[in-house]
Amino acid sequence: AQPGYPPAQPAGAYGAQPGYPPAAGYPPQPAGAYGAQPGYRPAGAAYPGAPAPGAYPGAYPGAPAPGAYPGAPGAYPGAAPGAAPGAYPGAAPVGAYPSAGYPPVPVAGVVPGMATVVVLFNASSYTPFHPAASYPVAVNPAHDAEKLHHAMKGIGTDEAELIRVLCRRNPGEIHAIKQAYMAQYGKDLMKRVESETSGNFRLVLEGVLTEPDRFHAIHMHNAMKGVGTNEDELIELLTGKSNPELALMERAFEHEHKKSMKHALSSELSGDLKHLLIGLATPREEGRPVSIDAARADAEKLYRAGEGKLGTDEKAFVEIFTTRSYAHLAETFKVYETIHKHHTMIHAIEGEFSGDLEKALRAVAVFVRSPGEFYADQLMHAMKGAGTNDHKLIRIIIAQRHNIECIKTAFAAKYGKSLWSWVNGETSGDYKK
């Protein structure tokens, strides 16, 4: 058992909630709730080529049709000829996981034609999560629903078939299968699976059957409910989230708990850690080119706030780490290594901070260096030492399953052993499979 970690969820923990979420979607947010972000459309505005709001059952207000995110073919430069609309260059073909249809991530490089040299965040193959309705559906939901029905009817359960079907589908396909199962058999698939499984295996399937935004919101709540707060879990869940991801998490959290994530964080935390985590839960600058001059100025500011003075100005670190874009932070940390003491931002953080504030700042710095490395570290922490933190292991693998390839690559590079071999040695039975 982990100190402050919420107990295992009972059957139905992720089950359908009254009124959640079909067609009506989440309640509308007040105007300006998240602030205008450079490069993002105003709340409620449709993406290019998307159908009118409400055109698809279960869609969020203004959400595009499955497969229509982000829009017309060729909407992003660099897509291979004949690639699926909006597909990331080199993405797996439709039907493979992760499915095509993710927007591309920026690639490191110099943007020509700018007065100041700019560098874009190198996130490799890492992508944020999206609403379930925006993922393409490349399977026959009715056929999958029938397979699941036969796997659970009668005496005994065919766990291998549950794994084959549910663990190889993206969130959009899972959503369609759940609807098909209800239409064909008049039963809620989540409740049916919960009645046929148990333990960690059930927790995995519950997670797979839960919409990505609601999954994150559930775990944000779990980290704060009851006696004590799981700061490690909050740091893991909030680090690296894009503005659209935060907006989705906020709406899901407010729908479930009738209060904002930031209000909940404020009531559970204190001091500089509270300000940092609330800042990580708040939209930041995104979408604009990064000026090396501005990055150098911030690198100097961080030096003067930490290693360059007696004592530490925590507020300066919190401000820069929570308001600047991740692309800007990446360039700032690169510049930091070239000035004064010539070592990394991570080294500076470890020398200037301690406790949960150090963990949170370090998490941001590692994510900026490599999102895959950040999640590889989190998974290692879940498995190393005596016992395995199964809740953390399940949470990360479910939440980041669309990024599992870049995480596997980073894990092997850093720890000299495959992620598969570690998970294989720390789990057993159907849960392992």
Disulfide bonds with the S-S distance in Angstrom:
none
